[in-house]
């Protein structure tokens, strides 16, 4: 799988909002977006008018960068969401939220989605007692996501937890002492921390 090695803070500046890609730094005064709210490469606010295409494209890119997905992956989730009975935009957000790397981040067991993917790839995570090394694994209601027993004993991994900074949504229950989180229900769209106008994403792919 290809890796996006571009500077994370520049992505936030490009989209004009926090994408929460750098863990604790995003919640502190060190966030570059608070000092430079304009896109990289510009000396200030752009005077050009945005076309409808550009507005929809930027919203799609914003969502893709938040969840750390390649275009092919994101488009696949959209097509799956469109073929279901649920409202397409809401179905898309639910799929993105149910990814294992996202659940790990939302629960505070990782400081960012990038870090969550690394923990999963390195074999530190299990779901319902079974080892899972696929970040895109789709969690379901009732699943228990946890660090493996031998990983819980490592102080360095315990220090990665971010439960004090991140707002844990009601559909996830965290047991910090056990480094474990339970999926209580389907993700609630209103609990998505980042503001996304999914109707623009639907319009972009439906043009």
GROMACS elastic network, one bead per residue, 0.5 to 0.9 nm:
[ bonds ]
;  ai    aj funct       b0    kb
    1    70     6  0.89885   500
    2    70     6  0.80607   500
    3    70     6  0.87247   500
    4     7     6  0.88041   500
    4    68     6  0.83386   500
    4    70     6  0.85015   500
    5     8     6  0.82229   500
    6     9     6  0.88852   500
    6    10     6  0.78155   500
    6    11     6  0.78757   500
    7    10     6  0.55279   500
    7    11     6  0.68728   500
    8    11     6  0.52304   500
    8    12     6  0.68578   500
    8    19     6  0.88055   500
    8    21     6  0.62826   500
    8    22     6  0.71013   500
    9    12     6  0.52148   500
    9    13     6  0.64461   500
    9    14     6  0.86833   500
    9    18     6  0.86851   500
    9    19     6  0.86614   500
    9    21     6  0.76238   500
    9    22     6  0.76907   500
    9    26     6  0.89034   500
    9    31     6  0.76956   500
    9    32     6  0.66608   500
    9    33     6  0.74396   500
   10    14     6  0.60176   500
   10    15     6  0.86577   500
   10    32     6  0.84113   500
   10    33     6  0.85224   500
   10    39     6  0.76043   500
   10    40     6  0.63556   500
   11    14     6  0.50041   500
   11    15     6  0.63342   500
   11    16     6  0.84928   500
   11    18     6  0.88848   500
   11    19     6  0.78656   500
   11    21     6  0.88830   500
   11    39     6  0.86660   500
   11    40     6  0.87129   500
   11    62     6  0.83159   500
   11    65     6  0.75493   500
   12    15     6  0.52568   500
   12    16     6  0.59239   500
   12    17     6  0.55492   500
   12    18     6  0.53665   500
   12    19     6  0.56658   500
   12    20     6  0.81468   500
   12    21     6  0.82594   500
   12    32     6  0.87060   500
   12    33     6  0.68664   500
   12    39     6  0.84557   500
   12    62     6  0.83187   500
   12    65     6  0.88502   500
   13    17     6  0.66304   500
   13    18     6  0.78910   500
   13    32     6  0.78629   500
   13    33     6  0.57833   500
   13    36     6  0.73856   500
   13    37     6  0.62074   500
   13    38     6  0.61876   500
   13    40     6  0.64363   500
   14    17     6  0.81318   500
   14    37     6  0.89490   500
   14    38     6  0.74761   500
   14    40     6  0.63920   500
   14    58     6  0.87587   500
   14    62     6  0.87661   500
   15    18     6  0.80459   500
   15    19     6  0.83377   500
   15    39     6  0.74486   500
   15    58     6  0.67302   500
   15    59     6  0.79416   500
   15    61     6  0.80011   500
   15    62     6  0.59968   500
   16    33     6  0.76643   500
   16    37     6  0.64430   500
   16    38     6  0.68494   500
   16    39     6  0.69304   500
   17    33     6  0.74203   500
   17    37     6  0.82417   500
   17    62     6  0.87332   500
   17   194     6  0.86421   500
   17   195     6  0.87887   500
   18    21     6  0.80799   500
   18    26     6  0.71372   500
   18    31     6  0.87832   500
   18    33     6  0.73200   500
   18    66     6  0.89163   500
   18   194     6  0.76034   500
   19    22     6  0.85451   500
   19    26     6  0.81984   500
   19    62     6  0.76370   500
   19    63     6  0.85454   500
   19    65     6  0.74229   500
   19    66     6  0.52322   500
   19    67     6  0.87786   500
   19   194     6  0.69334   500
   20    23     6  0.62350   500
   20    24     6  0.85348   500
   20    25     6  0.84768   500
   20    26     6  0.55743   500
   20    27     6  0.81089   500
   20    66     6  0.71772   500
   20   112     6  0.70999   500
   20   113     6  0.86774   500
   20   194     6  0.83304   500
   21    25     6  0.87910   500
   21    26     6  0.72603   500
   21    65     6  0.85624   500
   21    66     6  0.70360   500
   21    67     6  0.89572   500
   21    68     6  0.87702   500
   21   111     6  0.87310   500
   21   112     6  0.58249   500
   21   113     6  0.70269   500
   21   114     6  0.73669   500
   22    25     6  0.56851   500
   22    26     6  0.58043   500
   22    31     6  0.89162   500
   22   111     6  0.75885   500
   22   112     6  0.61934   500
   22   113     6  0.88672   500
   22   114     6  0.85132   500
   23    26     6  0.58271   500
   23    27     6  0.75356   500
   23   110     6  0.83034   500
   23   113     6  0.85354   500
   23   115     6  0.87175   500
   23   162     6  0.79663   500
   23   165     6  0.87283   500
   23   166     6  0.87698   500
   24    27     6  0.53918   500
   24    28     6  0.66064   500
   24   111     6  0.68146   500
   24   112     6  0.85046   500
   24   162     6  0.77727   500
   24   165     6  0.70163   500
   24   166     6  0.86473   500
   25    28     6  0.51560   500
   25    29     6  0.76610   500
   25    30     6  0.61088   500
   25    31     6  0.58452   500
   26    29     6  0.80116   500
   26    30     6  0.75193   500
   26    31     6  0.53415   500
   26    32     6  0.86920   500
   26    33     6  0.88560   500
   27    30     6  0.82385   500
   27    31     6  0.72626   500
   27   165     6  0.73711   500
   27   166     6  0.87090   500
   28    31     6  0.60545   500
   29    32     6  0.81547   500
   29    34     6  0.71601   500
   29    35     6  0.87535   500
   30    33     6  0.86505   500
   30    34     6  0.78513   500
   30    35     6  0.84840   500
   31    34     6  0.58374   500
   31    35     6  0.74622   500
   32    35     6  0.52462   500
   32    36     6  0.58589   500
   32    37     6  0.78471   500
   33    36     6  0.50238   500
   33    38     6  0.79054   500
   34    37     6  0.61108   500
   36    39     6  0.78159   500
   36    40     6  0.84786   500
   36    44     6  0.85900   500
   37    44     6  0.83345   500
   37    45     6  0.84931   500
   38    41     6  0.86958   500
   38    42     6  0.67689   500
   38    43     6  0.75545   500
   38    44     6  0.56886   500
   38    45     6  0.58081   500
   38    46     6  0.80909   500
   39    42     6  0.58963   500
   39    43     6  0.84285   500
   39    44     6  0.78870   500
   39    45     6  0.79718   500
   39    46     6  0.86193   500
   40    43     6  0.81632   500
   42    45     6  0.73096   500
   42    46     6  0.73804   500
   43    46     6  0.85239   500
   46    49     6  0.82279   500
   50    53     6  0.80278   500
   50    54     6  0.59909   500
   50    55     6  0.64005   500
   51    54     6  0.51966   500
   51    55     6  0.63484   500
   51    56     6  0.87547   500
   52    55     6  0.51105   500
   52    56     6  0.62231   500
   52    57     6  0.84779   500
   53    56     6  0.52853   500
   53    57     6  0.60091   500
   53    58     6  0.85807   500
   53   204     6  0.71408   500
   54    58     6  0.60140   500
   54    59     6  0.85747   500
   55    58     6  0.53328   500
   55    59     6  0.63962   500
   55    60     6  0.88222   500
   55   200     6  0.77224   500
   56    59     6  0.51926   500
   56    60     6  0.62930   500
   56    61     6  0.86475   500
   56   199     6  0.87899   500
   56   201     6  0.59629   500
   56   202     6  0.85835   500
   56   203     6  0.70277   500
   56   204     6  0.54002   500
   57    60     6  0.51456   500
   57    61     6  0.61196   500
   57    62     6  0.84777   500
   57   200     6  0.81299   500
   57   201     6  0.74199   500
   57   204     6  0.64573   500
   58    62     6  0.59187   500
   58    63     6  0.86391   500
   58   201     6  0.89047   500
   59    63     6  0.63337   500
   59    64     6  0.86158   500
   59   196     6  0.71594   500
   59   197     6  0.69868   500
   59   198     6  0.77547   500
   59   200     6  0.65688   500
   59   201     6  0.62546   500
   59   204     6  0.88702   500
   60    63     6  0.52957   500
   60    64     6  0.61711   500
   60    65     6  0.86263   500
   60   196     6  0.89678   500
   60   198     6  0.80960   500
   60   200     6  0.74956   500
   60   201     6  0.51215   500
   60   202     6  0.87069   500
   60   204     6  0.75373   500
   61    64     6  0.50037   500
   61    65     6  0.60400   500
   61    66     6  0.84924   500
   61    71     6  0.87922   500
   61   201     6  0.89174   500
   62    65     6  0.52775   500
   62    66     6  0.61578   500
   62    67     6  0.88567   500
   62   196     6  0.80716   500
   63    66     6  0.50946   500
   63    67     6  0.64407   500
   63    68     6  0.84351   500
   63    69     6  0.87622   500
   63    74     6  0.89048   500
   63   194     6  0.88802   500
   63   196     6  0.70000   500
   63   198     6  0.86161   500
   63   201     6  0.85570   500
   64    67     6  0.55324   500
   64    68     6  0.59135   500
   64    69     6  0.53460   500
   64    70     6  0.71176   500
   64    71     6  0.73681   500
   64    74     6  0.65205   500
   65    69     6  0.64259   500
   65    70     6  0.84138   500
   66    69     6  0.80849   500
   66   113     6  0.84476   500
   66   194     6  0.82716   500
   67    96     6  0.71258   500
   67    97     6  0.85886   500
   67   101     6  0.88444   500
   67   102     6  0.74100   500
   67   113     6  0.70821   500
   67   114     6  0.88982   500
   68   113     6  0.73691   500
   68   114     6  0.73847   500
   69    72     6  0.80980   500
   69    73     6  0.60304   500
   69    74     6  0.60616   500
   70    73     6  0.53483   500
   70    74     6  0.62805   500
   70    75     6  0.86490   500
   71    74     6  0.51333   500
   71    75     6  0.59937   500
   71    76     6  0.84673   500
   72    75     6  0.52144   500
   72    76     6  0.61411   500
   72    77     6  0.88145   500
   73    76     6  0.51165   500
   73    77     6  0.64595   500
   73    78     6  0.87965   500
   74    77     6  0.52342   500
   74    78     6  0.63607   500
   74    79     6  0.88301   500
   74    96     6  0.88734   500
   75    79     6  0.62327   500
   75    80     6  0.86446   500
   75   205     6  0.83612   500
   76    79     6  0.51878   500
   76    80     6  0.62387   500
   76    81     6  0.85922   500
   77    80     6  0.51304   500
   77    81     6  0.61135   500
   77    82     6  0.85993   500
   77    92     6  0.63745   500
   77    95     6  0.71256   500
   77    96     6  0.78705   500
   78    81     6  0.50489   500
   78    82     6  0.60884   500
   78    83     6  0.87305   500
   78    88     6  0.75969   500
   78    89     6  0.82324   500
   78    91     6  0.84631   500
   78    92     6  0.58947   500
   78   201     6  0.89667   500
   78   202     6  0.80552   500
   78   205     6  0.83190   500
   79    82     6  0.50769   500
   79    83     6  0.63625   500
   79    88     6  0.89328   500
   79    92     6  0.88882   500
   80    83     6  0.54039   500
   80    84     6  0.68246   500
   80    88     6  0.88998   500
   80    91     6  0.86971   500
   80    92     6  0.80679   500
   81    84     6  0.55250   500
   81    85     6  0.83423   500
   81    86     6  0.75720   500
   81    87     6  0.80149   500
   81    88     6  0.53000   500
   81    89     6  0.75840   500
   81    90     6  0.83501   500
   81    91     6  0.52900   500
   81    92     6  0.53593   500
   81    95     6  0.79732   500
   82    85     6  0.79462   500
   82    86     6  0.80956   500
   82    87     6  0.78065   500
   82    88     6  0.50258   500
   82    89     6  0.82513   500
   82    91     6  0.79465   500
   82    92     6  0.81678   500
   82   202     6  0.88793   500
   83    86     6  0.86910   500
   83    88     6  0.81143   500
   84    87     6  0.80105   500
   84    88     6  0.75522   500
   84    91     6  0.79775   500
   85    88     6  0.80921   500
   85    91     6  0.88393   500
   86    89     6  0.85061   500
   86    90     6  0.72024   500
   86    91     6  0.59205   500
   87    90     6  0.55332   500
   87    91     6  0.60435   500
   87    92     6  0.86218   500
   88    91     6  0.51285   500
   88    92     6  0.61080   500
   88    93     6  0.87584   500
   88   198     6  0.86854   500
   88   199     6  0.86052   500
   88   202     6  0.72473   500
   89    92     6  0.51606   500
   89    93     6  0.64261   500
   89    94     6  0.87780   500
   89   197     6  0.86447   500
   89   198     6  0.51310   500
   89   199     6  0.60920   500
   89   200     6  0.89181   500
   89   201     6  0.75917   500
   89   202     6  0.63667   500
   90    93     6  0.52079   500
   90    94     6  0.62392   500
   90    95     6  0.87210   500
   90   189     6  0.68929   500
   90   198     6  0.74912   500
   91    94     6  0.51259   500
   91    95     6  0.62809   500
   91    96     6  0.87443   500
   92    95     6  0.52477   500
   92    96     6  0.63532   500
   92    97     6  0.86922   500
   92   198     6  0.82711   500
   93    96     6  0.51165   500
   93    97     6  0.60841   500
   93    98     6  0.86051   500
   93   187     6  0.85668   500
   93   189     6  0.70325   500
   93   192     6  0.85194   500
   93   198     6  0.78922   500
   94    97     6  0.50738   500
   94    98     6  0.61159   500
   94    99     6  0.89027   500
   94   186     6  0.75089   500
   94   187     6  0.58820   500
   94   188     6  0.76367   500
   94   189     6  0.71407   500
   95    98     6  0.52369   500
   95    99     6  0.66999   500
   95   138     6  0.76135   500
   95   187     6  0.87989   500
   96    99     6  0.56622   500
   96   102     6  0.74771   500
   96   136     6  0.88233   500
   96   138     6  0.88421   500
   97   100     6  0.82871   500
   97   101     6  0.88778   500
   97   102     6  0.58499   500
   97   103     6  0.68057   500
   97   106     6  0.86466   500
   97   138     6  0.89871   500
   97   187     6  0.65654   500
   97   189     6  0.89808   500
   97   192     6  0.81632   500
   98   101     6  0.84519   500
   98   102     6  0.67218   500
   98   103     6  0.63577   500
   98   136     6  0.86348   500
   98   137     6  0.81672   500
   98   138     6  0.55415   500
   98   139     6  0.53530   500
   98   140     6  0.72158   500
   98   186     6  0.80390   500
   98   187     6  0.70817   500
   99   102     6  0.53058   500
   99   103     6  0.63088   500
   99   104     6  0.87355   500
   99   135     6  0.68013   500
   99   136     6  0.51007   500
   99   137     6  0.55986   500
   99   139     6  0.62051   500
  100   103     6  0.50855   500
  100   104     6  0.61633   500
  100   105     6  0.86494   500
  100   116     6  0.84048   500
  100   117     6  0.84712   500
  100   120     6  0.84514   500
  100   127     6  0.89494   500
  100   134     6  0.78156   500
  100   135     6  0.54456   500
  100   136     6  0.59115   500
  100   137     6  0.53083   500
  100   138     6  0.60612   500
  100   139     6  0.60717   500
  100   145     6  0.81939   500
  101   104     6  0.51553   500
  101   105     6  0.63417   500
  101   106     6  0.86733   500
  101   110     6  0.87612   500
  101   112     6  0.88863   500
  101   113     6  0.58354   500
  101   114     6  0.80241   500
  101   115     6  0.85257   500
  101   116     6  0.51562   500
  101   117     6  0.54875   500
  101   118     6  0.89758   500
  101   119     6  0.88084   500
  101   120     6  0.74090   500
  101   134     6  0.85410   500
  101   135     6  0.50265   500
  101   136     6  0.67891   500
  101   137     6  0.80173   500
  102   105     6  0.50374   500
  102   106     6  0.59301   500
  102   107     6  0.84081   500
  102   112     6  0.85657   500
  102   113     6  0.60095   500
  102   116     6  0.75040   500
  102   117     6  0.87150   500
  102   135     6  0.83418   500
  102   136     6  0.87574   500
  103   106     6  0.50232   500
  103   107     6  0.59376   500
  103   108     6  0.85927   500
  103   109     6  0.86266   500
  103   113     6  0.89152   500
  103   116     6  0.88205   500
  103   139     6  0.80163   500
  103   145     6  0.81585   500
  103   172     6  0.79950   500
  103   181     6  0.84141   500
  103   183     6  0.82232   500
  104   107     6  0.54041   500
  104   108     6  0.65733   500
  104   109     6  0.53575   500
  104   110     6  0.59003   500
  104   111     6  0.88591   500
  104   112     6  0.86833   500
  104   113     6  0.76682   500
  104   116     6  0.60318   500
  104   117     6  0.87900   500
  104   145     6  0.75165   500
  104   146     6  0.85601   500
  104   181     6  0.79348   500
  105   108     6  0.52992   500
  105   109     6  0.59300   500
  105   111     6  0.62083   500
  105   112     6  0.56669   500
  105   113     6  0.55919   500
  105   114     6  0.89265   500
  105   115     6  0.82742   500
  105   116     6  0.62073   500
  105   162     6  0.82514   500
  105   166     6  0.83684   500
  106   109     6  0.76808   500
  106   110     6  0.80211   500
  106   111     6  0.89058   500
  106   112     6  0.86808   500
  106   113     6  0.86872   500
  106   163     6  0.87541   500
  106   166     6  0.70651   500
  106   167     6  0.74360   500
  106   168     6  0.58202   500
  106   169     6  0.71234   500
  106   172     6  0.79435   500
  107   110     6  0.76804   500
  107   162     6  0.83091   500
  107   163     6  0.68832   500
  107   166     6  0.78463   500
  107   167     6  0.81825   500
  107   168     6  0.54975   500
  107   169     6  0.76770   500
  107   172     6  0.64548   500
  107   173     6  0.74080   500
  107   174     6  0.61368   500
  107   180     6  0.86704   500
  107   181     6  0.64207   500
  107   182     6  0.87645   500
  108   111     6  0.65386   500
  108   112     6  0.86861   500
  108   160     6  0.88206   500
  108   161     6  0.56683   500
  108   164     6  0.76551   500
  108   165     6  0.78873   500
  108   166     6  0.61045   500
  108   167     6  0.80920   500
  108   168     6  0.69629   500
  108   174     6  0.79283   500
  108   176     6  0.85702   500
  108   181     6  0.89173   500
  109   116     6  0.78900   500
  109   146     6  0.84925   500
  109   147     6  0.86523   500
  109   158     6  0.84111   500
  109   160     6  0.71097   500
  109   162     6  0.61070   500
  109   163     6  0.67909   500
  109   174     6  0.85309   500
  109   176     6  0.79479   500
  109   179     6  0.68245   500
  109   180     6  0.77556   500
  109   181     6  0.80628   500
  110   113     6  0.71812   500
  110   114     6  0.87514   500
  110   115     6  0.61440   500
  110   116     6  0.53533   500
  110   119     6  0.82753   500
  110   160     6  0.58866   500
  110   161     6  0.51798   500
  110   162     6  0.59705   500
  110   163     6  0.83559   500
  111   114     6  0.84016   500
  111   115     6  0.64535   500
  111   116     6  0.74398   500
  111   160     6  0.63635   500
  111   161     6  0.63032   500
  111   162     6  0.51935   500
  111   163     6  0.84542   500
  111   165     6  0.87631   500
  111   166     6  0.82055   500
  112   115     6  0.51861   500
  112   116     6  0.62036   500
  112   117     6  0.87363   500
  112   162     6  0.86970   500
  113   117     6  0.61398   500
  113   118     6  0.85954   500
  114   117     6  0.51948   500
  114   118     6  0.63917   500
  114   119     6  0.88133   500
  115   118     6  0.50619   500
  115   119     6  0.62756   500
  115   120     6  0.86876   500
  115   160     6  0.87799   500
  116   119     6  0.51416   500
  116   120     6  0.62457   500
  116   121     6  0.86073   500
  116   135     6  0.78454   500
  117   120     6  0.51088   500
  117   121     6  0.60211   500
  117   122     6  0.85156   500
  117   133     6  0.86744   500
  117   134     6  0.81192   500
  117   135     6  0.54524   500
  117   136     6  0.88240   500
  118   121     6  0.51034   500
  118   122     6  0.60775   500
  118   123     6  0.87331   500
  118   135     6  0.85443   500
  119   122     6  0.52519   500
  119   123     6  0.65451   500
  119   124     6  0.56076   500
  119   125     6  0.68217   500
  119   133     6  0.84635   500
  119   157     6  0.89729   500
  120   123     6  0.53256   500
  120   124     6  0.58459   500
  120   125     6  0.54570   500
  120   126     6  0.84027   500
  120   132     6  0.69212   500
  120   134     6  0.65171   500
  120   135     6  0.60902   500
  121   124     6  0.77591   500
  121   125     6  0.85524   500
  121   132     6  0.83702   500
  121   134     6  0.65557   500
  121   135     6  0.71409   500
  122   125     6  0.83013   500
  122   133     6  0.70973   500
  123   126     6  0.80276   500
  123   131     6  0.70087   500
  123   132     6  0.70156   500
  123   133     6  0.55856   500
  123   148     6  0.83790   500
  124   131     6  0.79248   500
  124   132     6  0.84668   500
  124   133     6  0.81101   500
  124   146     6  0.85169   500
  124   147     6  0.56370   500
  124   148     6  0.56640   500
  124   149     6  0.88460   500
  124   150     6  0.83869   500
  124   151     6  0.59675   500
  124   152     6  0.87499   500
  125   130     6  0.84894   500
  125   131     6  0.61448   500
  125   132     6  0.61684   500
  125   133     6  0.71440   500
  125   145     6  0.71842   500
  125   146     6  0.57922   500
  125   148     6  0.56434   500
  125   151     6  0.83489   500
  126   129     6  0.55527   500
  126   130     6  0.50277   500
  126   132     6  0.53012   500
  126   133     6  0.81324   500
  126   144     6  0.81996   500
  126   145     6  0.59669   500
  126   146     6  0.55238   500
  126   147     6  0.61444   500
  126   148     6  0.60238   500
  127   130     6  0.52810   500
  127   131     6  0.63903   500
  127   132     6  0.64595   500
  127   139     6  0.83629   500
  127   143     6  0.66009   500
  127   144     6  0.55501   500
  127   146     6  0.64744   500
  127   147     6  0.88092   500
  128   131     6  0.84562   500
  128   142     6  0.89616   500
  128   143     6  0.60198   500
  128   144     6  0.50822   500
  128   145     6  0.65557   500
  128   146     6  0.80662   500
  129   144     6  0.78903   500
  129   145     6  0.82388   500
  129   146     6  0.80394   500
  129   148     6  0.81152   500
  131   148     6  0.78967   500
  132   135     6  0.81469   500
  132   137     6  0.77874   500
  133   137     6  0.83542   500
  134   137     6  0.54893   500
  135   138     6  0.86107   500
  139   142     6  0.86032   500
  139   143     6  0.63765   500
  139   144     6  0.88110   500
  139   145     6  0.86614   500
  139   183     6  0.76768   500
  140   143     6  0.56881   500
  140   183     6  0.68851   500
  140   184     6  0.87492   500
  140   185     6  0.77794   500
  140   186     6  0.74084   500
  141   144     6  0.89556   500
  141   171     6  0.89049   500
  141   182     6  0.83163   500
  141   183     6  0.52718   500
  141   184     6  0.56029   500
  141   186     6  0.61638   500
  142   182     6  0.65818   500
  142   183     6  0.53456   500
  142   184     6  0.57660   500
  142   185     6  0.72081   500
  143   181     6  0.85130   500
  143   182     6  0.58503   500
  143   183     6  0.53926   500
  143   184     6  0.78933   500
  144   180     6  0.69950   500
  144   181     6  0.57989   500
  144   183     6  0.64057   500
  145   179     6  0.87249   500
  145   180     6  0.57422   500
  145   181     6  0.52070   500
  145   182     6  0.61316   500
  145   183     6  0.78912   500
  146   149     6  0.87199   500
  146   152     6  0.89438   500
  146   178     6  0.78470   500
  146   179     6  0.58672   500
  146   181     6  0.61859   500
  146   182     6  0.85061   500
  147   150     6  0.81864   500
  147   151     6  0.59886   500
  147   152     6  0.59381   500
  147   178     6  0.82619   500
  147   179     6  0.59996   500
  147   180     6  0.65808   500
  148   151     6  0.51637   500
  148   152     6  0.62440   500
  148   179     6  0.89267   500
  149   152     6  0.52327   500
  149   153     6  0.69268   500
  150   153     6  0.56317   500
  150   154     6  0.73397   500
  151   154     6  0.54765   500
  151   155     6  0.87253   500
  151   157     6  0.70344   500
  151   158     6  0.85180   500
  152   155     6  0.76065   500
  152   157     6  0.71606   500
  152   158     6  0.67413   500
  152   178     6  0.76741   500
  152   179     6  0.69059   500
  153   156     6  0.89384   500
  153   157     6  0.82729   500
  153   158     6  0.79832   500
  154   157     6  0.55776   500
  154   158     6  0.65430   500
  154   159     6  0.89543   500
  155   158     6  0.50204   500
  155   159     6  0.62415   500
  155   160     6  0.89668   500
  156   159     6  0.52974   500
  156   160     6  0.69369   500
  157   160     6  0.53336   500
  157   161     6  0.75115   500
  158   161     6  0.58248   500
  158   179     6  0.77149   500
  159   162     6  0.81752   500
  161   164     6  0.83527   500
  161   176     6  0.82538   500
  161   179     6  0.83013   500
  162   165     6  0.57398   500
  162   166     6  0.63350   500
  163   166     6  0.56466   500
  163   167     6  0.75909   500
  163   168     6  0.74390   500
  163   174     6  0.84596   500
  163   176     6  0.77165   500
  164   167     6  0.79921   500
  167   193     6  0.78864   500
  168   171     6  0.83729   500
  168   172     6  0.67941   500
  168   173     6  0.79422   500
  168   174     6  0.80319   500
  168   191     6  0.89530   500
  169   172     6  0.57957   500
  169   173     6  0.82031   500
  169   187     6  0.83560   500
  169   188     6  0.82917   500
  169   191     6  0.59264   500
  169   192     6  0.79228   500
  169   193     6  0.86614   500
  170   173     6  0.71154   500
  170   184     6  0.79976   500
  170   185     6  0.86489   500
  170   187     6  0.85772   500
  170   188     6  0.82618   500
  170   191     6  0.77666   500
  171   182     6  0.84258   500
  171   183     6  0.61109   500
  171   184     6  0.50135   500
  171   185     6  0.52144   500
  171   186     6  0.67070   500
  171   187     6  0.59457   500
  171   188     6  0.71286   500
  171   191     6  0.87113   500
  172   181     6  0.66011   500
  172   182     6  0.56761   500
  172   184     6  0.55915   500
  172   185     6  0.75839   500
  172   187     6  0.84639   500
  173   180     6  0.85218   500
  173   181     6  0.54454   500
  173   182     6  0.50960   500
  173   183     6  0.66229   500
  173   184     6  0.67749   500
  174   177     6  0.89748   500
  174   178     6  0.87928   500
  174   179     6  0.77312   500
  174   180     6  0.60806   500
  174   182     6  0.65358   500
  175   178     6  0.55511   500
  175   179     6  0.59569   500
  175   180     6  0.51790   500
  175   181     6  0.58906   500
  175   182     6  0.82913   500
  176   180     6  0.63659   500
  176   181     6  0.79727   500
  177   180     6  0.78349   500
  178   181     6  0.86461   500
  183   186     6  0.77973   500
  183   187     6  0.87039   500
  184   187     6  0.88208   500
  185   188     6  0.83669   500
  187   190     6  0.87914   500
  187   191     6  0.76371   500
  187   192     6  0.83915   500
  188   191     6  0.54725   500
  188   192     6  0.72902   500
  189   192     6  0.56232   500
  190   193     6  0.82169   500
  191   194     6  0.88747   500
  192   195     6  0.72149   500
  192   196     6  0.84592   500
  196   199     6  0.87544   500
  196   200     6  0.88618   500
  197   200     6  0.58381   500
  197   201     6  0.72424   500
  198   201     6  0.50177   500
  198   202     6  0.63388   500
  198   203     6  0.86053   500
  199   202     6  0.50748   500
  199   203     6  0.61491   500
  199   204     6  0.85969   500
  200   204     6  0.60618   500
  200   205     6  0.87979   500
  201   204     6  0.50212   500
  201   205     6  0.64965   500
  201   206     6  0.85464   500
  202   205     6  0.54506   500
  202   206     6  0.60175   500
  202   207     6  0.86194   500
  203   207     6  0.59699   500
  204   207     6  0.56001   500
